[in-house]
Amino acid sequence: MLVARKPAVLLNITRNMVRIGLITIIGAVALFAFFSLGMFGRSGSGSVQPSLSIPQVGIEADLDSPIMRIVPPGLQGSLAMFVSYFTQGYYGLSLSLKEPFVFCYGVGNSYFLEGLSRHLFNPPIYADTYPARIEASGWDSHGNWHSIYPWIASDLSFPGTIVFMFLLGRVFALVWIDVAFCRNPWAVCLLPLLLTMLFYVPANNQVLAFPQAAMPFYVILALWAFSRARGYAKRRAILTS
């Protein structure tokens, strides 16, 4: 967001490599510390250590790895969970790839939309989503990550998910241009939501899964698309006049 505020900083990135490096290191340490405190806080007590394993599927941290060897024992659990947050979703994805496609009528990608659909469908469509079906393999649909891909694939299939990710990248690029160079206010509102969605790709469909983010996303996306269409129509009218 800071770069979007002043994109010219990218032109001078080679001059500020040391400063950027220090900020990156400090930011990584701060993120790890914040994550560790969050894990302790979830238990309601600071005395519970983060887990070094996911016992239901037999996954354990490798304590003999080069990084684990130099990390103090008191921080190994936090480091294992920190890495797990960015990687365990791909284990859920690997299990999902073994399952056949079952169409979920456009609501399988989101707890929010699927919850609304329960007034129309019985039994609930959620049971047909990839995350729900791989629970038979010991991977909890609510307690573990699956990455964004099985959620989107529950509606579009995995080949369709490739197209979806391409279109998502295309939208992100256009929004970035509108923020950095066109000062489109709707793009400024949409960019943080897209950044959140992309940041959570290894975990889940964070933005579209819950109403607090999904509803603003759909509304702002529509307003941004309308503003771009209107701007294009104006430019075309000027060029043809």
C-alpha positions in Angstrom: 0.0 0.0 0.0 2.9 2.3 0.7 4.4 1.6 -2.7 1.0 2.2 -4.3 1.0 5.6 -2.6 4.3 6.5 -4.2 5.2 4.1 -7.0 8.2 6.1 -8.0 10.0 4.5 -5.1 10.4 1.4 -7.3 12.7 3.4 -9.6 15.1 4.0 -6.7 15.0 0.5 -5.3 18.7 -0.2 -6.0 19.8 2.9 -4.0 17.9 1.7 -0.9 18.7 -2.0 -0.8 20.3 -1.7 2.6 17.3 0.1 4.1 14.9 -2.2 2.4 16.8 -5.2 3.7 16.8 -3.9 7.3 13.1 -3.2 7.1 12.4 -6.7 5.8 14.4 -8.3 8.6 12.8 -6.3 11.3 9.4 -6.9 9.7 10.0 -10.7 9.6 11.0 -10.8 13.2 8.1 -8.7 14.3 5.7 -10.9 12.3 7.1 -14.0 13.9 6.8 -12.5 17.4 3.2 -11.4 16.7 2.4 -14.8 15.3 3.8 -16.6 18.4 1.9 -14.3 20.8 -1.3 -15.0 18.8 -0.8 -18.7 19.1 -0.4 -18.5 22.8 -3.4 -16.2 23.1 -5.6 -18.6 21.2 -5.3 -21.2 24.0 -6.3 -18.6 26.6 -3.1 -19.3 28.5 0.5 -18.4 27.9 1.7 -21.8 29.3 0.6 -23.9 26.3 3.3 -24.5 23.7 2.5 -24.6 20.0 2.5 -28.0 18.5 5.3 -29.6 16.6 3.0 -32.0 14.7 -0.3 -32.6 13.1 -1.0 -36.0 14.8 -4.2 -36.9 12.9 -2.3 -37.3 9.7 1.1 -38.2 11.1 2.9 -35.0 10.1 5.8 -33.9 12.4 8.4 -31.2 12.3 11.9 -32.3 11.3 14.0 -31.4 14.4 17.1 -32.5 12.6 16.7 -29.9 9.8 19.4 -27.2 9.6 17.1 -24.4 10.8 15.6 -26.4 13.7 19.1 -27.2 15.0 19.9 -23.6 15.6 16.5 -22.5 17.0 16.2 -22.7 20.8 13.8 -25.5 21.9 11.4 -22.9 23.3 10.9 -21.4 19.9 10.8 -24.6 17.8 7.0 -25.1 18.2 6.3 -21.5 17.2 8.6 -21.8 14.2 7.0 -25.1 13.2 3.5 -23.6 13.4 4.6 -20.5 11.5 6.0 -22.5 8.6 2.9 -24.8 8.8 0.6 -21.8 8.2 2.3 -21.2 4.8 2.6 -24.9 3.8 0.0 -27.2 5.3 -2.7 -26.0 2.9 -0.8 -27.8 0.1 -1.2 -31.1 1.9 -5.0 -30.5 1.9 -4.7 -29.6 -1.8 -2.9 -32.9 -2.5 -5.7 -34.9 -0.8 -8.3 -32.9 -2.8 -6.6 -33.7 -6.1 -7.4 -37.4 -5.5 -11.1 -36.7 -5.3 -13.6 -36.5 -8.2 -15.2 -33.2 -9.1 -18.7 -32.6 -7.6 -20.3 -29.4 -8.8 -21.4 -27.2 -5.8 -23.5 -24.7 -7.7 -21.3 -21.7 -7.2 -21.5 -21.6 -3.4 -18.9 -24.3 -2.5 -16.1 -21.8 -2.4 -17.5 -19.9 0.6 -18.9 -20.6 4.0 -20.9 -17.4 3.6 -22.6 -18.3 0.3 -23.0 -22.0 1.3 -24.7 -20.9 4.5 -27.2 -18.8 2.6 -27.9 -21.7 0.2 -29.0 -23.9 3.0 -32.4 -22.3 2.7 -32.7 -23.7 -0.8 -30.7 -27.0 -0.7 -31.2 -30.0 1.4 -28.9 -31.8 2.3 -26.3 -28.9 2.6 -24.0 -28.5 -0.3 -21.0 -28.1 2.0 -20.7 -31.9 2.2 -19.8 -32.0 -1.5 -17.0 -29.5 -1.2 -13.4 -30.8 -1.5 -12.5 -29.7 2.1 -15.5 -31.6 3.5 -14.9 -34.8 1.5 -11.2 -35.1 2.5 -12.1 -35.2 6.2 -12.3 -39.0 5.7 -8.5 -38.8 5.3 -8.1 -37.1 8.7 -7.8 -33.5 7.4 -10.2 -31.3 9.3 -12.2 -29.0 7.1 -12.4 -26.3 9.8 -9.2 -26.9 11.7 -6.7 -27.2 8.9 -5.8 -25.2 5.8 -6.4 -26.4 2.2 -5.1 -23.5 0.2 -7.6 -21.4 -1.9 -7.6 -24.0 -4.7 -9.9 -26.7 -3.4 -12.4 -24.1 -2.4 -12.5 -22.5 -5.8 -12.3 -26.0 -7.5 -15.5 -27.1 -5.6 -17.4 -24.8 -8.1 -15.1 -24.6 -11.1 -13.0 -27.9 -11.0 -9.2 -27.7 -10.8 -8.8 -26.8 -14.5 -11.3 -24.0 -14.0 -9.4 -22.9 -11.0 -6.4 -22.2 -13.2 -8.5 -19.9 -15.3 -9.9 -18.2 -12.1 -6.3 -17.5 -10.8 -5.4 -16.1 -14.2 -8.4 -13.7 -14.1 -7.6 -12.8 -10.4 -4.1 -11.9 -11.4 -5.5 -9.8 -14.3 -7.9 -8.0 -12.0 -5.1 -7.4 -9.5 -2.9 -5.9 -12.2 -5.6 -3.5 -13.4 -6.4 -2.5 -9.9 -2.8 -1.8 -9.2 -2.6 0.4 -12.3 -5.7 2.3 -11.3 -4.3 2.9 -7.8 -0.8 3.9 -8.8 -1.5 5.9 -11.9 -5.2 6.7 -12.2 -6.0 7.5 -8.5 -9.3 5.6 -8.8 -10.9 5.6 -5.3 -12.7 2.3 -5.9 -9.4 0.7 -6.8 -7.8 2.0 -3.6 -10.6 0.3 -1.6 -10.4 -2.9 -3.6 -6.6 -3.3 -3.4 -6.4 -4.3 0.3 -9.0 -7.0 -0.2 -7.1 -8.4 -3.2 -3.9 -8.3 -1.3 -5.5 -10.2 1.5 -6.9 -12.8 -0.9 -3.5 -13.3 -2.5 -1.7 -13.4 0.8 -4.0 -16.2 2.0 -3.7 -18.3 -1.1 -1.7 -21.0 0.8 -4.3 -21.1 3.5 -7.9 -20.6 2.4 -10.4 -18.5 0.4 -10.2 -15.8 3.1 -11.9 -12.9 1.5 -14.9 -14.7 -0.1 -15.5 -17.1 2.7 -16.9 -14.7 5.3 -19.5 -12.0 5.0 -17.4 -9.2 6.6 -15.0 -9.4 3.6 -17.1 -11.0 0.9 -19.9 -8.4 0.8 -17.6 -5.4 0.6 -15.5 -7.3 -2.0 -18.5 -7.9 -4.3 -19.9 -4.4 -4.0 -16.5 -2.6 -4.4 -15.6 -4.9 -7.3 -18.8 -4.0 -9.1 -18.3 -0.3 -8.5 -14.7 -0.4 -9.6 -15.7 -2.3 -12.8 -18.4 0.3 -13.5 -16.0 3.2 -12.9 -13.5 1.6 -15.4 -16.3 1.0 -18.0 -17.5 4.6 -17.6 -13.9 6.0 -17.9 -13.4 3.9 -21.0 -16.6 5.2 -22.5 -15.6 8.8 -21.8 -12.1 8.2 -23.4 -13.7 6.6 -26.4 -16.2 9.5 -26.8 -13.3 12.0 -26.7 -11.3 10.1 -29.3 -14.2 9.8 -31.7 -15.5 13.3 -31.3 
